[in-house]
């Protein structure tokens, strides 16, 4: 009997052998996966300048002979740990900045303690960020400071910049930062004031658990975790794939809780009343109108961001009062925009080109 057209009988033994070897490798690598802790993240050398409550201020050690005059303060999102911008060597945004000659500081967060449940938006915008800016000024000897805000760190940076619009902020860079919270569709539905009693939640539990926040992220793509585990098994023989998976999985599962009063303000002022978009936001009784921001600003958004859709982010550039302002949209998602292989090729060089000209 003749073989069906297109079927290479001679190559079948070789393909079977290849699949058998691949299956063996999966078994071996599977055991290694569960018995190892994965790559060490956040290992770029740094010094701790300040620890106060949930606030941590780091200064990374220079890696270039010539340093730009204006230092950078990275403001992390309050749900994320700073290591997502400092992955392993060669895939670290912080390391990239250092090697390009920037003086880099980071405002990182730790989980608020039960007794810190009363931390409010004013503590972050009127206390923690200004305190870190002052410490950066003192440590660097420079008055000007560029600020980079990631996701909700961008929101905090916008609030800070609008209130202290005559302050030391020299440049502002925002990554995937929401401005119109009506367009955060699933979060808006999740926090619908008709069904979501935020006062009861905060008064009952104090700080909002990280697991609750992580679950809300998972709801945006309900099947993604299962699908990623299937892909992991299919590629577990590939050390580079596993390394990347473990880095991103650690980011996705390591979500910080939020201080209760802070979460209450996010829900009521931003999610319910959309005050940032409507120009009615205030923090600690001080108006936070982002049209007051006049410094050069760059906003990087991701084409396939499922956490902060473009519709939620697109008004930022039009609403700030700066004359020197630019939005760049790049392929990728909420995380891959700033971390991973795509970021290395796309975002990082563009940011360096933009910021270098404005850091002298």
C-alpha positions in Angstrom: 0.0 0.0 0.0 1.3 3.4 -1.0 1.9 6.1 1.7 -0.6 9.1 1.6 0.7 12.0 -0.5 3.0 14.3 1.5 3.8 11.8 4.2 7.5 11.2 4.6 7.7 7.6 6.0 11.5 7.8 6.1 11.5 10.7 8.5 9.0 9.2 11.0 11.6 7.3 13.1 13.7 10.5 13.5 10.6 12.5 14.5 9.6 9.8 17.0 13.1 9.8 18.5 13.0 13.6 18.7 9.6 13.6 20.6 10.8 10.9 22.9 13.9 12.9 23.8 11.7 16.0 24.3 9.5 14.1 26.6 12.5 12.9 28.6 13.8 16.4 28.8 10.3 17.6 30.0 10.4 15.1 32.9 13.9 16.0 33.9 13.4 19.7 33.7 10.0 19.4 35.5 11.8 18.0 38.5 14.3 20.8 38.3 11.6 23.4 38.1 9.8 22.3 41.3 13.1 21.8 43.2 14.6 25.2 42.4 13.7 28.7 43.5 14.2 30.4 40.1 16.4 33.3 39.1 17.3 36.0 41.7 15.5 39.2 40.9 16.3 42.8 41.9 20.1 42.1 42.2 21.5 45.3 40.7 23.8 46.8 43.4 22.0 49.5 45.5 22.1 51.3 48.8 19.1 51.9 51.0 18.7 55.6 51.6 15.5 55.5 53.7 13.0 53.1 55.1 9.9 54.7 56.7 6.7 52.8 57.1 5.7 51.2 53.7 8.2 53.5 51.9 11.7 52.3 50.7 14.1 54.6 48.9 17.0 53.0 47.0 20.0 54.5 45.3 21.6 52.3 42.6 25.3 52.3 42.3 26.6 54.0 39.1 27.8 51.8 36.2 29.1 54.5 33.8 32.1 56.8 33.9 30.0 59.9 32.9 26.7 60.6 34.7 23.8 62.8 33.5 23.3 65.8 35.8 19.6 65.2 36.5 18.9 62.2 38.7 15.9 59.9 38.2 13.4 58.9 40.8 11.3 55.8 39.8 8.0 55.6 41.6 6.6 52.1 41.6 3.0 51.2 41.5 1.7 50.5 45.1 0.7 46.9 44.1 4.1 46.0 42.6 7.5 45.4 44.0 10.4 47.2 42.3 12.2 44.1 41.1 9.9 44.0 38.0 12.0 46.9 36.7 15.2 45.2 37.9 15.0 41.6 36.5 18.1 39.5 36.0 21.3 41.1 34.5 20.8 41.9 30.8 17.0 42.2 31.3 16.9 44.9 33.9 15.5 48.4 33.1 17.4 49.8 36.1 20.7 48.3 34.8 20.0 49.7 31.4 19.6 53.2 32.7 22.7 52.9 34.8 24.8 51.8 31.9 23.5 54.6 29.8 24.8 57.1 32.4 21.7 57.9 34.6 21.8 58.4 38.3 18.9 56.1 39.4 16.8 56.1 42.6 13.7 54.1 43.3 10.7 54.6 45.6 9.7 51.0 46.3 6.9 49.8 48.6 6.4 47.0 51.1 3.1 45.6 52.4 1.4 48.0 54.9 1.2 46.6 58.4 -2.3 46.3 60.0 -1.6 49.4 62.0 -1.0 51.3 58.8 -4.5 50.8 57.5 -5.2 54.5 57.9 -2.5 55.5 55.3 -4.4 57.7 52.8 -3.7 59.2 49.4 -2.3 62.2 51.1 0.4 60.1 52.8 1.6 58.9 49.4 1.3 62.2 47.4 2.0 64.8 50.1 4.5 62.9 52.3 6.2 59.9 50.8 7.0 61.2 47.3 8.1 64.7 48.4 10.2 63.1 51.2 12.0 60.9 48.6 12.5 63.9 46.2 14.1 65.9 49.0 16.4 62.9 49.9 17.3 62.5 46.2 18.2 66.2 46.0 20.3 66.0 49.2 22.1 62.8 48.1 22.8 63.9 44.5 23.5 67.5 45.2 21.1 68.5 42.4 17.8 70.4 42.7 16.2 69.0 39.5 14.8 65.5 39.6 13.2 63.5 36.8 10.3 61.2 37.8 9.3 57.9 36.2 6.0 56.5 37.3 5.0 52.9 36.5 1.2 52.2 36.2 -0.4 53.6 39.4 3.0 55.0 40.3 2.3 57.2 37.3 -1.0 58.3 38.8 0.7 59.2 42.1 3.4 61.0 40.1 0.8 63.0 38.2 -0.9 64.0 41.5 2.4 65.0 43.0 3.4 67.0 39.8 0.0 68.8 39.7 0.2 69.9 43.4 3.9 70.7 43.4 3.9 72.1 39.8 6.4 74.8 40.8 8.6 72.2 42.5 11.8 70.4 41.5 10.3 67.9 39.0 12.4 68.4 35.8 10.8 65.7 33.5 8.0 63.2 33.9 7.7 59.8 32.3 4.7 57.7 32.8 4.3 54.0 31.8 0.8 52.6 31.1 -0.9 55.2 33.4 -4.7 55.4 33.5 -6.4 58.8 33.5 -10.0 57.9 32.6 -11.1 55.3 35.1 -14.5 54.8 33.4 -12.5 52.9 30.7 -11.1 50.4 33.2 -14.1 48.4 32.3 -13.8 45.2 34.5 -12.5 47.2 37.4 -15.4 49.6 37.1 -17.9 46.8 37.1 -16.1 45.1 40.0 -16.2 48.3 42.0 -19.8 49.3 40.9 -21.1 51.5 43.8 -24.5 49.8 43.5 -23.0 46.5 44.7 -19.6 47.1 46.1 -19.6 48.4 49.7 -16.0 49.7 49.9 -16.7 51.2 53.4 -17.8 47.9 54.8 -14.8 46.2 53.2 -12.2 48.6 54.6 -13.9 48.9 58.0 -14.0 45.2 58.3 -10.6 44.0 57.0 -8.4 47.1 57.2 -5.8 46.7 54.5 -7.1 45.1 51.2 -5.4 41.7 50.7 -3.1 41.3 47.8 -4.9 38.1 46.8 -8.1 40.1 46.2 -6.3 42.5 43.9 -4.5 39.6 42.1 -7.9 37.9 41.6 -9.3 41.1 40.0 -6.3 41.1 37.6 -6.9 37.4 36.7 -10.5 38.1 36.0 -9.4 40.3 33.1 -8.1 37.2 31.3 -9.7 34.2 33.1 -8.0 31.5 31.1 -4.5 33.1 30.9 -3.0 31.4 34.0 -4.1 28.0 32.8 -2.9 28.6 29.3 0.5 29.9 30.5 1.0 26.7 32.6 0.2 24.6 29.5 2.8 26.6 27.5 5.3 26.2 30.3 5.0 22.4 30.2 5.3 22.4 26.4 8.5 24.5 26.7 9.9 23.3 30.0 12.9 21.7 28.2 13.8 25.3 27.1 15.9 26.9 29.9 15.4 30.5 28.5 11.7 30.1 28.2 11.4 28.8 31.8 13.6 31.6 33.0 11.3 34.2 31.4 8.2 32.4 32.7 9.4 32.3 36.2 10.3 36.0 36.2 6.8 37.0 34.9 5.0 34.5 37.0 6.7 35.9 40.1 5.5 39.4 39.2 2.0 38.2 38.6 1.7 36.4 41.9 3.6 38.8 44.1 0.9 41.5 44.5 1.1 43.8 47.5 -2.0 44.6 49.7 -3.2 48.2 49.8 -3.7 50.4 52.8 -7.4 50.6 53.6 -7.9 54.4 53.5 -5.8 54.6 50.4 -8.0 52.0 48.7 -11.1 53.8 49.8 -10.0 57.0 48.1 -9.0 55.1 44.9 -12.5 53.5 44.8 -14.5 56.6 45.5 -12.5 59.5 44.0 -11.0 57.7 41.0 -13.2 54.7 40.1 -16.6 56.1 41.1 -16.3 59.8 40.5 -13.5 59.8 38.0 -12.1 63.0 39.5 -8.7 62.8 37.9 -10.2 62.9 34.4 -12.9 65.4 35.5 -10.3 67.8 36.9 -12.0 67.8 40.3 -9.4 65.7 42.2 -7.9 66.9 45.4 -5.5 65.4 47.9 -5.4 66.5 51.5 -7.5 69.5 50.6 -5.1 70.6 47.8 -6.4 70.7 44.2 -4.7 68.2 41.9 -5.4 69.5 38.4 -2.9 67.9 36.0 -3.2 70.8 33.6 -0.9 72.6 36.0 1.9 70.2 35.0 4.2 72.1 32.6 7.4 70.0 32.5 8.4 67.8 29.6 6.4 64.6 29.7 6.5 61.2 27.9 3.8 58.7 28.2 4.5 55.1 27.0 1.4 52.9 26.4 1.1 49.3 25.2 -1.0 48.3 22.2 -2.3 45.2 23.9 -2.6 46.3 27.5 -5.4 44.4 29.1 -5.0 46.0 32.6 -4.8 49.7 31.5 -6.5 49.8 28.1 -5.5 52.6 25.7 -9.0 54.2 26.1 -8.2 54.7 29.8 -4.7 56.2 29.1 -5.1 58.2 25.9 -6.2 61.5 27.5 -3.2 62.0 29.7 -1.1 63.8 27.1 -3.9 66.1 26.0 -4.8 67.0 29.6 -1.4 68.0 30.9 -0.4 71.6 30.4 3.1 70.9 29.0 4.2 72.2 25.6 6.9 69.5 25.4 4.8 66.3 25.5 4.7 63.0 23.6 2.9 59.7 23.7 4.5 56.6 22.2 2.5 53.4 21.6 4.4 50.2 21.3 3.5 46.6 20.7 3.2 44.5 23.9 1.2 44.2 27.0 1.1 45.9 30.4 4.3 44.1 31.6 6.1 43.3 28.4 6.1 47.0 27.5 8.6 47.7 30.3 10.2 44.4 31.1 11.4 41.5 28.9 12.8 41.1 25.4 10.3 43.5 23.7 11.0 46.3 26.1 14.8 46.0 25.5 14.3 46.5 21.8 11.5 48.9 21.8 10.8 51.1 24.8 14.2 51.4 26.5 16.1 52.9 23.5 13.2 55.4 22.8 13.2 56.5 26.5 16.9 56.9 26.5 16.8 59.1 23.4 14.0 61.2 24.9 15.4 61.6 28.4 19.0 62.0 27.6 18.4 65.3 25.8 16.5 66.6 28.8 18.9 65.4 31.6 21.8 67.8 31.2 
